[in-house]
Amino acid sequence: MKLTQPKKNEKIIVQAQQKARTFFRTKRANCAESVFRGIYESVETDLPPQVASLLTPLGGGVGMAGENCGALLAGVMALALVYRREDHGEALEEHRRRLWKVYAFYNQLPHRFKEKYGSLRCWDLTKPYIYGSQKCRQFCEELVAESAGMVAELLLEAREKGLDFRFQENLLEQTAEATGLSIEELIRLKEKGEPFPDPTTIK
């Protein structure tokens, strides 16, 4: 029987979750490395597997600092395995236009992560379980698997939508409020390589 597209997609998501979970459970990788490796082994990429070692410092919210969750940071970096800045030799404005579409794509993951877990910070996420305890490790294992699943889901959506994503809450809103320009106008300035106006010079 031929599989329907949703079932194929579900299989890809589950596969990424299982791979990330395995890396984490066998202690071959920390949270960040596990998410990245789970996606790395699920997509086609021209990057060598050794690139995963660059994510080692992200464990424990970046070197045990308790800041942004390593699994989240690794997830964003894993998105770049498929969609990242590349120079196709086109005009600079077109290059930047493509880049802003990719930024809008990356923007989705932290919002989905926060919606599910309530925070992006390792400190907040692990505090109820006491970092390093068995309960905490069990929680982090589930979080690692879910993060890899979110990344796989986003990649599938990007393929289907052609990167047709809109920014959610983002830093551009601060500049829009300060300058009176719309977010679309600010993005057009960036596409042209022009800096945002200095709010102090606007009358």
N, C-alpha and C positions, 0 to 999 in steps of 0.2 A: 504493500500500500504506500502511495506517495505521501510524504509528510507535507503538511501545510506550512506556510511561512512562519506563523507564530510558534509552532512546535520546533521548527529549526532554530529560531531565535532563542527559545527557552533552553534548548540543548546547549547552545553556545554560552549562554549566561551561566548555567549550572556548571559547565566545564571549567569556566574561568574561576568560579567560586571554589570548586573542588581542588583545582591546582593550587590556588592561593592558600587554602586551608592546609593542604598537605605540606607545603613549604614551611608554614608556621608551626604546625603540630610536630613535625620531626626536628624542629629547632635548627633547621638548615638556614633559616632566614628570619630577620625581625619583621615587624608589621609592614614596614615600608617595602622591604625587599620582597616579601611574600606577595603583596598586591601586585607589584611591578612584574615579578616573575610569572604570576598567574595570567596576566594579560600578555606578557611577552611570548609565552608559549601558546597563546590562543590566536595570535595575529601574524600576518606576514610582515617582516621588517628587515631592513638591510643592516640594522645595528647588531653588533656582536653580543652574545649573552653576558660578557664581562661587564657591560654597561650597568648591570644591576648592582654591582659593587659600589657604584656612586651613590646609591641610596642608603648605604649603611648608616651615615650620620643622622638620618631622619628618625631613627628609632627613639621612642620615649618622648615624642614631641620635639625633635631636634636635639640630639645629644642629651637626652633625659631632662631637658629644660621644661617639659610639660606644655610647650606651646602648640602650634598647629599639629594635629594628629598626623603621624608619619604615614598611616594608611591613606589618608586623604591626599597628602602631598604627593605620595607615590602614584595615586590614582590619576592626578592631573598630569604628572610626568608620563604615565603610561598612555594617556590619550595622545601624547605627542609622538608615540611610536607610529601612529597612523597619520595624524594631522599635526604638522609643525611648519615653522617658517622654512620655506624653500625658495630659491631664486630660479625662476623659470625664464629669466631673460626679458621679461615684459617691462613695460614702463613702470616707474616707481609708484605712481599713483595706483595702478592696478595691483601691484604687489602689496601695497598697504591695504587696499580694499579687501583682498583675500585674507590678509592677516587679521583684520578686524572681525571678519566672519569667524575665524578660528578662535579669537579671544572670546567672542560671544558663546562659542561652543564650550570652551574651558569653564566659562562663568557658571555653567549649569551645575557642575559637580559639587562645589561647596554648598550651594543652596539645597541640593537634594540631600546631601550629607547632614546638614544642619536641621533640615526638616525631619529627618529620621531620628537623629541622636540629640538634638537640642543644643549642641555646641560643636565647635571645631577644635577645641583645645583638649589635648591629652589629659591635662590636669583635671578638667571638669569631667571628662568621660570616665576616667579610671578611679576618681576619688571615692565613689561609693563602694568600690571593691578592694581598695588598698593596693596600690601599684605593686606588682611583683608576686601577689598572692595567687593561689590556684584559681580562685574565683575570678580574679582579674584576668588571668591568662585565658580562661574559658570565655569571658566576655570579649576579650581582644580577638580571640580566634573567630568568633562569630562576626565581629566588626570587620576583620580582614576579609572574610569570605563575602560579606555583604558589600564591602567597598569594591572588591573586584567585580562583583555582579553589577553594581551601578555603572562602573566603567564600561563593561561589556555592553550593557543596555544602551548607554549613550553612544557608543561606537556604532551599534546597529541602527539607532535612530538617525545618526549622522549620515550613514550610508543611504538610508531610505529618504531622508529629507534633503540631501545634498547640502548639509551644513546650514540649513535654514533655521537658525536659532536667533533669538533676541536676548540682549542683556537683561538680566534680572537686577536686583539691587547691586549697585556698583559705584565706584569712585567718580564716574562721570556725573552722577547726580549732584555731587558737591559743587563741581565746577559749573554745571548748568545753573544751579541756584545762585552762585556767586556772580556769574557773568550775564545771566539773562538769556543765554543761548539754549537752544534745545539740544538734547543728546545727539540727535541726527546731525545737527549743524556742527557740533564738536567733532563727531566722527569724520565728517567731510573735511574738516580742517586737518585732521590727522592723516587722512588719505592723501591730501595734497602736500603733506610734510610741513604744514604751517603750525606754529605753536598756538596753544590756547591763549586767548587774551588775558592780560593781567587784570584781575578785578579792581585793583587800586587805581587803574587808569581809566576805568569806565565811569562816565558821568551819568 
